Protein backbone atom coordinates (compact mmCIF):
# COMPACT_ATOMS: atom_id res chain seq x y z
CA UNK A 1 0.00 0.00 0.00
CA UNK A 2 1.20 3.51 -0.75
CA UNK A 3 -0.22 6.82 0.44
CA UNK A 4 -1.38 9.33 -2.18
CA UNK A 5 -2.59 11.93 0.30
CA UNK A 6 -2.47 12.18 4.09
CA UNK A 7 -2.23 14.65 6.96
CA UNK A 8 1.16 16.46 7.06
CA UNK A 9 3.52 15.63 9.93
CA UNK A 10 3.75 19.27 11.07
CA UNK A 11 0.12 19.28 12.20
CA UNK A 12 -1.09 17.72 15.44
CA UNK A 13 -3.98 15.25 15.47
CA UNK A 14 -6.35 17.81 17.01
CA UNK A 15 -9.42 18.50 14.82
CA UNK A 16 -9.80 22.14 13.72
CA UNK A 17 -12.42 24.17 15.60
CA UNK A 18 -13.13 26.29 12.50
CA UNK A 19 -16.66 26.54 11.06
CA UNK A 20 -17.71 24.08 8.31
CA UNK A 21 -16.12 25.05 4.98
CA UNK A 22 -13.79 27.66 6.48
CA UNK A 23 -10.54 27.73 4.52
CA UNK A 24 -8.32 28.36 7.58
CA UNK A 25 -7.81 24.61 7.98
CA UNK A 26 -6.86 24.32 4.33
CA UNK A 27 -4.21 27.04 4.60
CA UNK A 28 -2.90 25.53 7.87
CA UNK A 29 -2.44 22.30 5.93
CA UNK A 30 -0.58 24.03 3.06
CA UNK A 31 1.81 25.74 5.51
CA UNK A 32 2.39 22.41 7.31
CA UNK A 33 3.03 20.60 4.01
CA UNK A 34 5.63 23.24 3.07
CA UNK A 35 7.30 22.88 6.51
CA UNK A 36 7.40 19.11 5.94
CA UNK A 37 8.81 19.42 2.43
CA UNK A 38 11.53 21.88 3.50
CA UNK A 39 12.26 19.60 6.50
CA UNK A 40 12.24 22.53 8.94
CA UNK A 41 9.69 21.31 11.52
CA UNK A 42 12.21 21.38 14.38
CA UNK A 43 13.59 24.74 13.30
CA UNK A 44 10.42 26.77 12.70
CA UNK A 45 8.66 29.20 15.04
CA UNK A 46 5.18 30.49 14.22
CA UNK A 47 3.56 33.64 15.60
CA UNK A 48 -0.22 33.53 15.76
CA UNK A 49 -2.74 36.36 15.59
CA UNK A 50 -5.82 37.45 17.43
CA UNK A 51 -8.76 36.23 15.40
CA UNK A 52 -10.13 32.82 14.47
CA UNK A 53 -6.59 31.41 14.20
CA UNK A 54 -5.74 32.47 17.77
CA UNK A 55 -5.45 28.80 18.75
CA UNK A 56 -3.20 27.81 15.86
CA UNK A 57 -0.67 26.51 18.41
CA UNK A 58 -3.08 23.63 19.04
CA UNK A 59 -2.80 22.58 15.40
CA UNK A 60 0.78 23.24 14.29
CA UNK A 61 3.22 20.74 15.75
CA UNK A 62 5.99 23.35 15.96
CA UNK A 63 6.96 26.08 18.42
CA UNK A 64 4.36 28.87 18.44
CA UNK A 65 4.03 32.22 20.16
CA UNK A 66 0.84 34.24 20.60
CA UNK A 67 1.08 37.97 19.91
CA UNK A 68 -1.12 40.90 20.90
CA UNK A 69 -3.68 41.94 18.28
CA UNK A 70 -1.87 42.91 15.06
CA UNK A 71 1.58 42.75 16.63
CA UNK A 72 2.70 39.40 15.23
CA UNK A 73 5.29 40.97 12.85
CA UNK A 74 6.86 42.86 15.78
CA UNK A 75 7.02 39.71 17.92
CA UNK A 76 8.38 37.73 14.97
CA UNK A 77 11.03 40.42 14.44
CA UNK A 78 12.24 39.92 18.01
CA UNK A 79 12.31 36.14 17.70
CA UNK A 80 14.13 36.23 14.36
CA UNK A 81 16.75 38.69 15.59
CA UNK A 82 17.48 36.56 18.66
CA UNK A 83 17.52 33.33 16.60
CA UNK A 84 18.51 34.33 13.07
CA UNK A 85 18.90 30.65 12.12
CA UNK A 86 15.27 29.82 12.88
CA UNK A 87 12.53 30.04 10.27
CA UNK A 88 9.96 32.48 11.67
CA UNK A 89 6.52 33.10 10.25
CA UNK A 90 3.37 34.96 11.25
CA UNK A 91 -0.13 33.79 10.43
CA UNK A 92 -2.58 36.70 10.43
CA UNK A 93 -6.07 37.54 9.26
CA UNK A 94 -7.18 40.77 7.61
CA UNK A 95 -8.74 42.16 10.78
CA UNK A 96 -5.48 41.56 12.62
CA UNK A 97 -2.99 42.56 9.91
CA UNK A 98 -4.74 45.26 7.87
CA UNK A 99 -6.53 47.08 10.68
CA UNK A 100 -4.94 47.29 14.13
CA UNK A 101 -1.71 45.72 12.88
CA UNK A 102 -1.11 47.88 9.81
CA UNK A 103 1.82 49.76 11.37
CA UNK A 104 3.62 46.57 12.40
CA UNK A 105 3.35 44.85 9.03
CA UNK A 106 4.35 47.95 7.06
CA UNK A 107 7.44 48.58 9.17
CA UNK A 108 8.46 44.91 9.30
CA UNK A 109 8.33 44.89 5.49
CA UNK A 110 10.13 48.24 5.24
CA UNK A 111 12.91 46.98 7.51
CA UNK A 112 13.21 43.89 5.35
CA UNK A 113 12.87 41.60 8.35
CA UNK A 114 13.75 38.03 7.43
CA UNK A 115 10.29 36.74 8.37
CA UNK A 116 7.41 35.28 6.40
CA UNK A 117 3.79 36.37 6.77
CA UNK A 118 0.81 34.25 5.77
CA UNK A 119 -2.00 36.78 5.40
CA UNK A 120 -5.55 35.42 5.32
CA UNK A 121 -7.84 37.89 3.54
CA UNK A 122 -11.51 36.93 3.77
CA UNK A 123 -12.81 40.52 3.61
CA UNK A 124 -14.47 40.42 7.03
CA UNK A 125 -13.84 40.18 10.78
CA UNK A 126 -14.65 36.51 11.36
CA UNK A 127 -14.23 35.75 15.06
CA UNK A 128 -16.05 38.80 16.36
CA UNK A 129 -19.15 38.15 14.28
CA UNK A 130 -18.78 39.52 10.76
CA UNK A 131 -17.98 43.22 11.09
CA UNK A 132 -16.62 45.28 8.19
CA UNK A 133 -12.85 44.91 7.75
CA UNK A 134 -10.43 47.27 5.95
CA UNK A 135 -10.52 44.67 3.17
CA UNK A 136 -14.34 44.39 2.88
CA UNK A 137 -15.45 45.12 -0.68
CA UNK A 138 -17.55 48.14 -1.68
CA UNK A 139 -21.20 47.16 -1.38
CA UNK A 140 -20.39 44.16 0.83
CA UNK A 141 -22.98 43.59 3.54
CA UNK A 142 -21.53 43.06 7.01
CA UNK A 143 -23.00 43.55 10.50
CA UNK A 144 -21.51 47.07 10.61
CA UNK A 145 -22.37 47.89 6.99
CA UNK A 146 -25.90 46.44 6.76
CA UNK A 147 -26.63 48.38 3.56
CA UNK A 148 -23.30 47.47 1.99
CA UNK A 149 -19.92 49.18 2.40
CA UNK A 150 -20.20 52.76 1.24
CA UNK A 151 -17.05 54.52 0.02
CA UNK A 152 -18.40 57.90 1.16
CA UNK A 153 -18.41 56.97 4.84
CA UNK A 154 -16.14 53.89 5.03
CA UNK A 155 -13.56 54.55 2.33
CA UNK A 156 -12.07 51.94 0.05
CA UNK A 157 -10.75 48.41 0.64
CA UNK A 158 -6.97 48.22 1.08
CA UNK A 159 -4.90 46.16 -1.35
CA UNK A 160 -2.28 45.09 1.17
CA UNK A 161 -0.02 43.18 -1.25
CA UNK A 162 0.25 46.12 -3.67
CA UNK A 163 0.92 48.46 -0.75
CA UNK A 164 3.71 46.30 0.71
CA UNK A 165 5.22 45.59 -2.72
CA UNK A 166 6.24 49.27 -2.96
CA UNK A 167 8.60 48.80 0.01
CA UNK A 168 12.19 47.97 -0.80
CA UNK A 169 12.56 45.55 2.11
CA UNK A 170 9.81 43.28 0.80
CA UNK A 171 11.52 40.59 -1.27
CA UNK A 172 8.63 38.26 -2.05
CA UNK A 173 5.00 39.39 -2.32
CA UNK A 174 2.27 37.24 -3.81
CA UNK A 175 -1.52 37.00 -3.74
CA UNK A 176 -3.10 33.58 -4.14
CA UNK A 177 -6.52 32.03 -3.67
CA UNK A 178 -7.89 28.69 -2.49
CA UNK A 179 -11.17 28.65 -4.42
CA UNK A 180 -10.33 25.54 -6.48
CA UNK A 181 -7.82 22.70 -6.55
CA UNK A 182 -5.57 24.34 -9.15
CA UNK A 183 -5.30 27.53 -7.13
CA UNK A 184 -4.71 25.54 -3.93
CA UNK A 185 -1.64 24.01 -5.62
CA UNK A 186 -0.49 27.50 -6.71
CA UNK A 187 -1.01 28.81 -3.19
CA UNK A 188 1.22 26.09 -1.81
CA UNK A 189 3.96 26.90 -4.35
CA UNK A 190 3.85 30.57 -3.30
CA UNK A 191 4.00 29.71 0.41
CA UNK A 192 7.04 27.55 -0.30
CA UNK A 193 8.70 30.39 -2.25
CA UNK A 194 8.02 32.77 0.64
CA UNK A 195 9.69 30.42 3.15
CA UNK A 196 12.59 29.85 0.75
CA UNK A 197 13.02 33.64 0.38
CA UNK A 198 13.49 33.83 4.14
CA UNK A 199 15.83 30.82 4.32
CA UNK A 200 17.98 32.37 1.56
CA UNK A 201 18.11 35.63 3.58
CA UNK A 202 16.65 37.78 0.81
CA UNK A 203 14.25 39.88 2.89
CA UNK A 204 10.65 40.06 4.02
CA UNK A 205 8.13 37.73 2.38
CA UNK A 206 4.34 37.67 2.44
CA UNK A 207 1.65 35.56 0.81
CA UNK A 208 -1.86 36.99 0.82
CA UNK A 209 -4.38 34.14 0.62
CA UNK A 210 -7.89 35.04 -0.50
CA UNK A 211 -10.14 32.99 1.78
CA UNK A 212 -13.77 32.53 2.71
CA UNK A 213 -15.95 33.03 5.78
CA UNK A 214 -19.14 31.12 4.89
CA UNK A 215 -20.84 31.73 8.25
CA UNK A 216 -20.42 35.51 8.30
CA UNK A 217 -20.91 35.88 4.55
CA UNK A 218 -24.18 33.99 4.99
CA UNK A 219 -23.51 31.44 2.24
CA UNK A 220 -22.87 27.75 1.84
CA UNK A 221 -19.17 26.77 1.65
CA UNK A 222 -19.43 26.02 -2.10
CA UNK A 223 -21.24 29.32 -2.79
CA UNK A 224 -18.57 31.13 -0.78
CA UNK A 225 -15.81 29.84 -3.06
CA UNK A 226 -17.85 31.05 -6.06
CA UNK A 227 -18.40 34.46 -4.41
CA UNK A 228 -14.66 34.75 -3.77
CA UNK A 229 -13.92 33.98 -7.41
CA UNK A 230 -16.58 36.36 -8.79
CA UNK A 231 -16.16 39.30 -6.39
CA UNK A 232 -12.81 39.24 -4.62
CA UNK A 233 -10.44 38.26 -7.44
CA UNK A 234 -11.50 41.18 -9.73
CA UNK A 235 -10.56 43.64 -6.95
CA UNK A 236 -7.66 41.59 -5.55
CA UNK A 237 -5.91 40.21 -8.66
CA UNK A 238 -3.87 37.04 -8.18
CA UNK A 239 -0.19 36.58 -8.92
CA UNK A 240 3.31 37.38 -7.77
CA UNK A 241 4.02 41.08 -7.31
CA UNK A 242 7.64 40.71 -6.25
CA UNK A 243 10.16 37.90 -6.51
CA UNK A 244 13.72 38.13 -5.10
CA UNK A 245 13.16 41.81 -4.39
CA UNK A 246 12.29 42.67 -7.98
CA UNK A 247 8.85 43.76 -9.13
CA UNK A 248 7.36 41.32 -11.63
CA UNK A 249 4.33 41.15 -13.87
CA UNK A 250 3.32 37.55 -13.47
CA UNK A 251 -0.45 37.44 -13.45
CA UNK B 1 -5.99 5.62 -30.33
CA UNK B 2 -4.61 3.20 -27.85
CA UNK B 3 -6.71 1.53 -25.25
CA UNK B 4 -6.36 2.26 -21.61
CA UNK B 5 -5.45 -0.85 -19.72
CA UNK B 6 -6.73 -1.05 -16.21
CA UNK B 7 -4.36 -2.54 -13.73
CA UNK B 8 -6.32 -5.12 -11.82
CA UNK B 9 -3.71 -5.38 -9.11
CA UNK B 10 -4.06 -1.76 -7.97
CA UNK B 11 -7.03 0.11 -6.61
CA UNK B 12 -7.65 3.34 -4.78
CA UNK B 13 -9.00 3.33 -1.26
CA UNK B 14 -10.47 6.55 0.18
CA UNK B 15 -10.60 6.82 3.95
CA UNK B 16 -13.14 9.32 5.31
CA UNK B 17 -12.52 10.27 8.93
CA UNK B 18 -16.21 10.75 9.67
CA UNK B 19 -15.67 12.02 13.21
CA UNK B 20 -13.86 15.19 12.05
CA UNK B 21 -15.94 15.80 8.89
CA UNK B 22 -18.20 18.86 9.18
CA UNK B 23 -20.31 18.03 6.15
CA UNK B 24 -19.32 21.25 4.35
CA UNK B 25 -19.61 19.45 1.01
CA UNK B 26 -16.59 21.03 -0.73
CA UNK B 27 -15.27 17.54 -1.57
CA UNK B 28 -18.53 16.71 -3.36
CA UNK B 29 -18.18 19.83 -5.52
CA UNK B 30 -14.76 18.93 -6.98
CA UNK B 31 -14.92 15.16 -7.61
CA UNK B 32 -14.52 14.65 -11.41
CA UNK B 33 -16.21 11.25 -11.17
CA UNK B 34 -19.12 12.47 -9.05
CA UNK B 35 -18.69 9.65 -6.55
CA UNK B 36 -18.28 11.71 -3.37
CA UNK B 37 -21.46 12.76 -1.60
CA UNK B 38 -22.83 13.76 1.77
CA UNK B 39 -24.25 10.72 3.55
CA UNK B 40 -27.62 11.89 4.91
CA UNK B 41 -28.16 8.55 6.63
CA UNK B 42 -25.24 9.01 8.99
CA UNK B 43 -24.66 11.55 11.74
CA UNK B 44 -21.27 11.94 13.44
CA UNK B 45 -20.56 12.80 17.08
CA UNK B 46 -20.63 16.54 16.29
CA UNK B 47 -24.04 16.26 14.63
CA UNK B 48 -22.92 16.63 11.02
CA UNK B 49 -23.82 14.44 8.05
CA UNK B 50 -20.37 13.22 6.96
CA UNK B 51 -19.14 12.83 3.38
CA UNK B 52 -18.50 9.42 1.88
CA UNK B 53 -17.79 7.65 -1.40
CA UNK B 54 -20.56 5.91 -3.36
CA UNK B 55 -18.53 3.82 -5.83
CA UNK B 56 -14.89 3.49 -4.87
CA UNK B 57 -14.05 1.40 -7.95
CA UNK B 58 -14.48 4.53 -10.12
CA UNK B 59 -11.96 6.53 -8.08
CA UNK B 60 -8.89 7.61 -10.07
CA UNK B 61 -6.92 8.76 -7.04
CA UNK B 62 -6.74 12.41 -8.15
CA UNK B 63 -7.18 13.43 -4.48
CA UNK B 64 -9.08 16.61 -5.42
CA UNK B 65 -11.53 15.87 -2.58
CA UNK B 66 -8.70 15.57 -0.08
CA UNK B 67 -6.90 18.68 -1.33
CA UNK B 68 -9.94 20.94 -0.93
CA UNK B 69 -11.08 19.46 2.40
CA UNK B 70 -10.56 22.17 5.06
CA UNK B 71 -10.52 19.59 7.85
CA UNK B 72 -8.13 16.97 6.41
CA UNK B 73 -10.90 14.41 6.89
CA UNK B 74 -9.82 12.39 3.83
CA UNK B 75 -6.83 10.11 3.24
CA UNK B 76 -6.16 8.50 -0.14
CA UNK B 77 -4.35 5.17 -0.39
CA UNK B 78 -3.25 3.06 -3.32
CA UNK B 79 -3.75 -0.60 -2.50
CA UNK B 80 -1.88 -3.28 -4.42
Interface residues (C-beta under 8 A of the other chain):
Chain A: X1 X2 X3 X4 X5 X6 X7 X11 X15 X16 X18 X19 X20 X21 X22 X23 X24 X25 X26 X29 X180 X181 X184 X185 X214 X220 X221 X222 X225
Chain B: X12 X13 X19 X20 X22 X23 X24 X25 X26 X29 X30 X48 X61 X63 X64 X66 X67 X68 X69 X70 X71 X72 X74 X75 X76 X77 X78 X79 X80
